[in-house]
Amino acid sequence: MSRAVLTTLLSYRLTTSRLTGTPAEAHRRFAFYGRVSTEDQQDPVASRNWQLTRATGLIEPTGGIIVAEFFDIGLSRSLPWKRRPHAARLLDALADPNRGFDAVVIGEPQRAFYGNQYSLTMPVFSHYGVDLWVPEVGGAIDPESEAHDLIMSVFGGMSKGERTRVKVRVRTAMTSQAKIEGRFLGGRPPYGYRLADAGPHPNPGKAADGRRLHKLEPDPATAPVVRRIFAMYLANNGYFAIAEALTRDGIPSPSAADPARNPHRTGEGWAKSAVKNILSNPRYTGRQVWNKQRKDEVLLDVNDVALGYETRMRWNDKTSWVWSDTIAHPPLVTVNDFELAQTIMAASGRGRTGNRQRKVRRHYLLRGLLLCGLCGRKMQSHQAHETAYYRCRYPNEYALANHVQHPRNVYVAERDIIPALDNWLLTAFAPHRLTDTIRRLHAAQPDTGPGVVAPEITAANKIIAACDAKLLQYRAIADAGGDPATVAAWMAEVNAQRAAAVTQRDQAAAQAPRRLTEDDIRHLVGSLDDIRNTLRNAHHQAKSNVYRALRLALTYNPGQNKISVEAKPDADYCGVTVRVRGGT
């Protein structure tokens, strides 16, 4: 569509809105909706303010006032409204006759609608008789107007196109920076390296704000460990033997060496996977390597496209990796040693891609929901003799110095769990017990009051405190006559770590879960008769959806041969209807 046609349509809306305006619009109560994504370091406060200013400027001439706000932070525009917490609450509020507002105003359509989201959302507004006001159309949208529908469709397409263009530009720029310049593009440094200052940022604006580039340099404490791992592997030691030797010698594993950024790890010993990942990392040759992984957007439900996509991290084929043309940082191993290690790994069957039979992907009802009661780790799904099992092989994966008393293998069959689990759920959600179950779910929620701090925020605060202490030491060194260039490099590295921790803390605070009300839980459960029928009759996928919607957490205690089950409702699922199929 040409700009002239779009301008004509906008002019048409402005003209008709003036002609159809009535005194009844005076003092109308509005709800404001906005959204901001933090992926590109946008300031949520500033973004909310300018969107709110645009919305207020639209409704104030007609005497409108904003009485409620719904603002999503840190969420991509590609997420449909039902999967944005505040947008979902706004949709729920439309159905409430006592909602307290008469219309909804947004600050910018590209922030609110993506692709075809407008055509999926506007019928809900029309059904409940709630007007939607948009600055770009000069007032309220007329759902019967083809021109308005076309305008909003254009903005949805522009929003999708803008996101696609940004992705292409960013990926192309990062590819050239990694390949031609060998630039470090962010993220945590590999084990064995640490970040060092690489000079001012080449972008003048970022340089003026104090932003600086970084590079990798060997870490005196961990670089020798990387060299030792390669040497042991080339001397015919396996992953587990290397892990055992490192643990026996008291050498901290990668998670133990950086516990603040690995709060979910125990750090008790070296894992075989950690050894393998180090041996497979080509950055130890001194080359900068980028694009090893990608983000794929996968349909949440192929039978209901309106639910949108979810992002999955997947490994790229090695032919898609981007290598720097020159050495970008000091190597820890030679190219010959690294290639020899890869040859040994391929010859032993790990990494072979030739005639290896592709594994059939099987569906496990409790994948990711079952924990081992001995070590607290998620149990792995496993198929044996056409039967689904869940197993924990903690001692086989981690080299432990007798830290945990754990059998080498803990097994439990899925067929022994599902009938008892379904019976428990059928009983808990029976009509005569429903009210009591909802009350118990409400009472079992973790406290999210002002005095409760999320683990992510606590970890970030520890990093910030440690950085502040280092900065004080560096300033003291500078005041005592230390080399200014060296001290500046130290401070730049610590400031970068501190800034990353502050971002992590702010994002965790913005996305902190809220405590659900009993009405929220009732809405989350959805159609209880359908859920009960699904548990009785439905196929695997439908049952699995029910388990995940209820946020089930199961813990297997092999000594007692018992499984404890908890249902943990999540505020993020409010507003999302649980769809069940097969047996209903």
C-alpha positions in Angstrom: 0.0 0.0 0.0 1.3 3.4 -0.9 1.8 6.2 1.6 -0.7 8.3 -0.4 -3.4 5.7 0.1 -2.6 5.3 3.8 -2.8 9.1 4.2 -6.2 9.2 2.5 -7.5 6.5 4.8 -6.2 8.4 7.8 -7.8 11.6 6.6 -11.1 9.8 6.1 -10.9 8.6 9.8 -10.2 12.1 11.1 -13.1 13.6 9.1 -15.6 11.0 10.1 -14.5 11.1 13.8 -15.2 14.8 13.9 -18.6 14.4 12.3 -19.8 11.5 14.5 -18.4 12.9 17.8 -21.1 13.4 20.4 -21.2 15.2 23.8 -21.8 11.8 25.4 -18.0 11.2 24.9 -17.2 13.8 27.5 -15.7 12.5 30.7 -15.4 9.0 29.4 -13.3 6.6 31.5 -10.5 4.9 29.6 -8.1 2.1 30.3 -4.6 2.5 28.8 -2.7 -0.4 27.3 1.0 -0.4 26.3 3.9 -2.7 25.8 7.7 -2.5 25.8 10.3 -5.1 25.0 13.6 -5.0 26.9 15.5 -7.1 24.3 17.0 -3.9 22.7 17.7 -2.2 26.1 14.6 0.0 26.0 13.8 2.0 29.1 10.4 0.7 30.3 9.7 3.9 32.2 10.5 6.2 29.3 8.5 4.0 26.9 5.5 3.9 29.1 5.6 7.7 29.5 5.7 8.5 25.8 3.0 5.9 25.0 0.8 7.3 27.8 1.4 10.8 26.6 0.2 10.0 23.1 -2.8 8.2 24.5 -3.7 11.1 26.8 -3.3 13.6 24.0 -5.9 11.7 22.0 -8.6 11.5 24.6 -8.2 14.7 26.6 -9.8 17.0 23.9 -13.0 14.9 24.2 -12.9 15.0 28.1 -11.6 11.5 28.5 -9.6 10.4 31.5 -7.5 7.3 32.1 -8.6 5.3 35.1 -6.8 2.0 34.6 -3.4 1.0 33.2 -2.3 -2.3 31.6 1.4 -2.3 30.6 3.4 -5.3 29.6 7.2 -5.2 30.1 9.8 -7.3 28.5 7.5 -9.2 26.1 7.9 -9.5 22.4 5.2 -8.0 20.2 4.8 -11.4 18.5 3.2 -12.8 21.6 -0.7 -12.9 21.2 -2.7 -10.9 23.8 -3.7 -14.0 25.7 -0.1 -14.8 26.4 0.8 -11.3 27.7 -0.1 -11.1 31.4 -1.5 -7.5 31.4 -3.1 -7.8 28.0 -4.8 -11.0 29.2 -6.1 -9.2 32.3 -7.4 -6.4 30.1 -9.3 -8.9 28.0 -10.7 -10.5 31.1 -11.8 -7.1 32.4 -13.8 -6.5 29.2 -16.2 -9.2 30.3 -16.8 -7.6 33.7 -19.8 -5.1 33.7 -18.2 -3.4 36.7 -14.8 -2.9 35.0 -14.7 0.8 35.8 -13.9 2.0 32.3 -15.9 2.5 29.1 -13.2 2.4 26.4 -9.5 1.4 25.8 -6.8 3.7 24.4 -3.4 2.6 23.1 -0.3 4.8 22.5 0.9 3.1 19.3 -0.7 0.3 17.3 2.7 -1.3 16.3 3.4 -1.8 20.0 0.0 -3.4 20.7 -0.7 -5.4 17.5 1.6 -7.7 15.4 0.6 -9.4 12.2 -3.1 -10.4 12.4 -3.5 -9.9 16.2 -5.9 -7.0 15.6 -8.3 -9.1 13.6 -8.2 -11.7 16.5 -8.6 -9.2 19.3 -11.0 -6.5 18.0 -14.1 -8.9 17.9 -13.7 -9.2 21.7 -13.9 -5.5 22.2 -17.0 -5.3 19.9 -18.7 -8.2 21.6 -18.6 -6.4 25.0 -19.3 -2.9 23.5 -15.9 -1.4 24.4 -14.4 1.1 22.0 -10.7 1.0 21.1 -9.1 4.3 20.5 -5.9 4.6 18.4 -4.0 7.9 17.7 -3.3 6.9 14.1 -7.0 6.9 13.3 -7.8 10.0 15.3 -10.2 8.4 17.8 -12.3 5.3 18.2 -12.1 2.5 15.7 -15.3 1.7 13.8 -15.5 -2.1 13.6 -17.9 -1.9 10.7 -15.6 0.3 8.6 -13.5 -1.4 6.0 -11.1 1.6 5.9 -10.4 1.2 9.6 -9.9 -2.5 9.3 -7.5 -2.0 6.5 -5.6 0.7 8.4 -5.1 -1.5 11.4 -4.1 -4.5 9.2 -1.5 -2.3 7.6 -0.1 -1.3 11.0 0.0 -5.0 12.0 1.9 -5.8 8.9 4.3 -2.9 9.4 4.9 -4.1 13.0 5.8 -7.6 11.7 7.9 -6.2 8.9 9.8 -3.9 11.2 10.6 -6.8 13.5 11.8 -8.9 10.6 14.0 -6.1 9.2 15.6 -5.5 12.5 16.4 -9.2 12.9 18.0 -9.3 9.4 20.1 -6.1 10.0 21.3 -7.1 13.4 22.3 -10.7 12.3 24.1 -9.3 9.2 25.9 -6.8 11.2 27.0 -9.3 13.9 28.1 -11.7 11.2 30.5 -9.1 9.7 31.7 -8.0 13.1 32.6 -11.6 14.1 34.1 -12.6 10.8 36.0 -9.5 9.7 36.7 -7.8 13.0 36.8 -10.8 15.3 34.8 -8.8 17.8 33.5 -10.2 21.0 29.7 -10.0 20.7 28.7 -10.4 24.3 27.7 -13.2 26.6 29.7 -14.8 29.4 33.3 -15.7 28.5 34.1 -19.4 28.0 35.6 -21.2 31.0 39.4 -20.4 30.9 38.9 -16.8 29.7 37.9 -13.5 31.3 36.8 -10.2 29.8 39.4 -7.5 29.2 39.0 -3.9 27.9 39.4 -3.5 24.1 39.1 0.2 23.8 36.2 2.7 23.2 33.1 1.7 21.3 33.4 2.5 17.6 29.9 4.0 17.6 30.5 7.7 18.6 27.2 7.9 20.5 27.9 4.8 22.6 31.5 5.9 23.1 30.2 9.2 24.5 28.1 7.3 27.0 31.2 5.5 28.2 30.5 2.2 26.4 33.6 0.2 25.6 34.4 -2.9 23.6 35.6 -6.1 25.3 37.9 -9.0 24.3 38.8 -12.4 25.8 42.1 -12.9 27.6 43.3 -16.1 29.5 42.1 -16.4 33.1 45.2 -17.2 35.2 43.1 -19.5 37.5 41.2 -21.5 34.9 43.2 -21.4 31.6 45.6 -24.1 32.9 42.6 -26.3 33.6 41.5 -26.1 30.0 44.9 -27.0 28.8 45.0 -29.9 31.2 41.6 -31.2 29.9 42.8 -31.3 26.3 46.1 -32.9 27.3 44.3 -35.6 29.3 41.9 -36.3 26.5 44.6 -36.6 23.9 46.3 -39.0 26.3 43.2 -41.4 26.0 41.4 -40.4 29.1 37.6 -40.3 28.8 35.2 -37.6 29.9 34.4 -39.3 33.2 38.0 -40.0 34.1 38.9 -36.3 33.4 35.9 -35.2 35.5 36.9 -37.5 38.4 40.5 -36.3 38.3 39.5 -32.6 38.4 37.0 -33.2 41.2 39.5 -35.2 43.2 42.1 -32.4 42.9 39.5 -29.9 44.2 39.4 -27.8 41.0 36.2 -25.8 40.9 33.8 -26.8 38.0 32.6 -24.0 35.7 29.4 -23.5 37.8 31.4 -23.5 41.1 33.9 -21.0 39.6 31.1 -18.6 38.9 28.3 -19.4 41.3 26.6 -16.0 41.1 25.6 -16.7 37.5 24.8 -20.3 38.1 22.5 -20.3 41.1 20.6 -23.4 39.7 23.8 -25.5 39.8 25.1 -27.3 42.9 28.8 -27.0 41.8 29.6 -30.1 43.7 31.7 -31.7 41.0 32.7 -31.8 37.4 30.1 -33.1 34.9 30.9 -35.2 31.9 29.0 -32.7 29.8 31.2 -29.8 31.0 34.3 -31.7 29.9 32.8 -32.5 26.5 31.6 -28.9 26.0 35.1 -27.6 26.7 36.7 -30.1 24.3 34.1 -29.1 21.6 34.5 -25.3 21.9 36.5 -23.9 18.9 37.1 -20.5 20.6 40.0 -22.1 22.5 41.9 -22.0 19.2 42.0 -18.2 19.4 39.3 -17.7 16.7 36.1 -15.8 17.5 33.2 -18.1 16.7 29.6 -16.9 16.5 26.2 -18.3 15.4 26.6 -21.7 17.0 23.0 -21.5 18.2 19.8 -19.9 16.8 16.4 -19.0 18.0 13.5 -20.7 16.2 9.9 -19.7 16.6 7.7 -22.8 16.9 3.9 -22.9 16.9 2.6 -23.5 20.4 -0.3 -25.5 19.0 -0.4 -26.4 15.4 -4.2 -26.8 15.7 -4.6 -23.3 17.1 -2.3 -20.9 15.3 -3.8 -17.9 17.2 -1.9 -19.0 20.3 1.3 -17.8 18.6 4.8 -19.1 18.8 7.3 -20.0 21.4 11.1 -19.5 21.1 13.4 -22.6 21.0 17.2 -22.5 21.2 18.7 -24.9 18.7 22.2 -25.8 17.6 23.2 -24.7 14.1 25.1 -27.1 11.8 28.8 -26.4 12.0 28.8 -25.2 8.4 26.7 -22.3 9.6 29.1 -21.1 12.3 30.8 -17.8 11.7 34.6 -17.9 12.2 36.8 -14.9 12.5 39.3 -14.5 9.6 42.2 -13.9 12.0 43.2 -14.8 15.6 41.0 -12.6 17.8 42.3 -13.6 21.3 45.2 -15.6 22.8 44.6 -19.4 22.1 44.7 -21.9 24.9 45.3 -24.9 22.6 46.8 -25.3 19.2 44.6 -25.8 16.1 46.2 -29.3 15.6 45.3 -30.4 19.1 41.8 -29.1 18.8 41.2 -30.9 15.5 42.8 -34.1 16.8 40.3 -34.0 19.8 37.4 -33.6 17.4 38.6 -36.6 15.4 38.8 -38.7 18.5 35.3 -37.7 19.5 33.9 -38.5 16.1 35.7 -41.8 16.0 34.3 -42.9 19.3 30.7 -42.3 18.1 30.2 -38.9 19.6 29.4 -36.3 17.0 29.1 -38.8 14.1 26.5 -37.7 11.5 27.1 -40.2 8.7 25.0 -43.4 8.7 23.8 -43.0 12.2 20.1 -43.9 12.5 18.0 -40.9 13.5 16.3 -41.4 16.8 12.5 -41.3 16.9 11.1 -38.5 19.0 8.8 -40.0 21.6 6.3 -38.2 23.7 6.6 -38.4 27.5 3.7 -37.2 29.6 5.9 -36.1 32.5 8.9 -34.7 30.6 10.5 -32.0 32.8 7.9 -32.4 35.6 9.5 -35.3 37.6 12.4 -34.7 40.0 14.6 -37.1 41.8 14.1 -36.9 45.6 17.7 -37.8 46.3 19.5 -35.1 44.4 16.7 -32.7 43.3 17.6 -32.9 39.6 15.1 -33.5 36.8 14.8 -37.1 35.9 15.5 -38.0 32.2 12.9 -39.5 30.0 14.0 -42.9 28.6 12.5 -45.7 26.5 13.2 -49.3 27.2 11.4 -52.3 25.7 8.7 -50.0 24.3 8.0 -48.7 27.8 8.4 -45.1 29.0 10.7 -44.7 32.0 12.2 -41.8 33.9 15.7 -42.2 35.3 18.3 -40.3 37.3 22.0 -41.1 36.6 23.5 -38.4 38.8 26.7 -40.4 39.7 27.2 -41.3 36.1 27.1 -37.7 34.9 28.9 -36.0 37.8 32.2 -36.9 39.4 31.5 -36.6 43.1 33.8 -37.0 46.1 31.1 -38.9 48.1 29.0 -35.7 48.4 25.7 -37.5 47.7 24.6 -41.0 48.6 22.9 -41.9 45.3 22.5 -45.2 43.4 24.1 -45.2 40.0 20.6 -45.5 38.4 17.2 -44.6 39.7 14.3 -45.8 37.5 10.5 -45.4 37.6 8.0 -46.4 34.9 5.6 -43.9 33.5 2.8 -46.5 33.6 3.2 -46.8 37.4 2.7 -43.1 37.9 -0.1 -41.9 35.5 -3.0 -43.9 36.8 -2.4 -42.8 40.4 -1.8 -39.2 39.3 -5.0 -39.1 37.3 -7.0 -40.5 40.2 -5.6 -37.8 42.5 -6.5 -35.1 40.0 -10.0 -36.5 39.4 -10.6 -36.5 43.1 -9.2 -33.1 43.7 -11.2 -31.5 40.9 -14.4 -33.3 41.5 -17.3 -30.8 41.6 -18.0 -31.3 45.3 -14.3 -30.8 46.2 -13.6 -28.0 43.8 -14.0 -25.1 46.2 -11.7 -26.7 48.8 -9.1 -27.5 46.1 -9.0 -23.9 44.9 -8.6 -22.7 48.5 -5.7 -25.0 49.0 -4.0 -24.0 45.8 -4.4 -20.4 46.8 -2.9 -21.0 50.3 0.0 -23.0 48.9 1.4 -20.2 46.7 4.8 -18.9 47.8 4.7 -15.5 49.4 5.3 -12.7 46.9 5.0 -9.8 49.3 7.2 -6.7 49.4 9.7 -8.5 51.7 10.2 -11.5 49.4 13.1 -11.3 46.9 13.4 -13.6 43.9 16.5 -15.7 43.6 17.5 -14.0 40.4 17.4 -10.6 42.1 19.4 -11.9 45.0 22.1 -13.3 42.7 22.2 -10.1 40.7 22.5 -8.0 43.9 25.5 -10.2 45.0 27.2 -9.5 41.7 26.5 -5.8 42.0 27.9 -5.7 45.6 31.0 -7.6 44.5 31.6 -5.2 41.6 31.1 -2.2 43.9 33.7 -3.5 46.2 36.2 -4.1 43.4 35.6 -0.6 42.1 36.4 0.9 45.5 39.7 -1.1 45.5 40.6 0.0 42.0 39.9 3.7 42.9 42.2 3.3 45.9 44.9 1.8 43.7 44.5 4.8 41.3 44.7 7.3 44.1 47.9 5.6 45.4 49.6 6.2 42.0 48.7 3.0 40.1 49.0 2.9 36.3 46.0 4.8 35.0 45.6 2.7 31.8 45.7 -0.6 33.7 43.2 0.7 36.4 40.9 2.0 33.7 40.9 -1.4 31.9 40.0 -3.1 35.2 37.3 -0.7 36.0 35.8 -0.9 32.5 35.6 -4.7 32.8 33.9 -4.5 36.3 31.5 -1.8 35.1 30.4 -4.0 32.2 29.8 -6.9 34.7 27.9 -4.5 36.9 25.7 -3.2 34.1 24.8 -6.7 33.0 23.8 -7.6 36.6 21.7 -4.4 36.9 19.9 -5.3 33.7 19.3 -8.9 35.0 18.0 -7.5 38.3 15.6 -5.0 36.6 14.2 -7.6 34.2 13.7 -10.1 37.1 11.9 -7.4 39.1 9.7 -6.4 36.1 8.7 -10.1 35.5 8.2 -11.0 39.1 5.1 -13.3 39.5 2.1 -12.0 41.3 0.0 -14.0 43.8 -3.1 -15.4 42.3 -6.5 -14.8 43.7 -9.0 -17.6 44.1 -10.9 -16.2 41.0 -7.6 -16.3 39.1 -7.1 -19.9 39.9 -10.7 -20.8 39.0 -10.2 -19.1 35.7 -6.9 -20.9 35.2 -8.4 -24.3 35.7 -10.9 -23.4 33.0 -13.6 -25.9 32.1 -13.3 -28.5 34.8 -15.6 -31.0 33.2 -13.4 -31.0 30.1 -10.3 -31.5 32.2 -11.9 -34.5 34.0 -13.0 -36.0 30.7 -9.5 -35.4 29.3 -7.8 -37.3 32.2 -10.2 -40.2 31.7 -10.2 -40.6 27.9 -7.8 -38.2 26.0 -4.6 -39.0 24.2 -1.1 -38.2 25.5 -0.7 -34.7 24.2 -4.0 -33.5 25.7 -3.1 -35.0 29.1 0.3 -33.5 29.0 -1.2 -30.0 28.3 -3.4 -30.4 31.4 -0.4 -31.4 33.6 1.5 -28.3 32.4 -1.4 -25.9 32.7 -1.7 -27.0 36.4 2.0 -26.6 36.8 2.4 -30.0 38.4 5.7 -30.8 40.2 6.4 -34.5 41.1 9.2 -35.8 43.3 10.1 -39.5 43.3 11.5 -40.9 46.5 13.0 -44.3 45.6 13.6 -45.4 49.2 10.0 -45.1 50.1 8.8 -45.9 46.6 6.5 -42.9 46.7 5.8 -39.8 44.6 4.8 -36.5 46.1 2.8 -34.2 43.8 2.3 -30.4 44.0 0.2 -28.1 41.8 1.8 -24.7 41.5 -0.5 -22.2 39.7 1.3 -19.4 37.8 0.0 -15.9 37.2 1.5 -16.0 33.6 -1.1 -18.6 32.7 -4.1 -16.5 33.7 -6.2 -15.6 30.7 -5.0 -18.6 28.7 -7.8 -21.0 28.1 -6.8 -24.6 28.6 -7.8 -26.4 25.4 -8.3 -30.1 25.6 -8.9 -32.4 22.7 -9.4 -36.1 21.9 -11.7 -37.3 24.6 -14.0 -34.2 24.7 
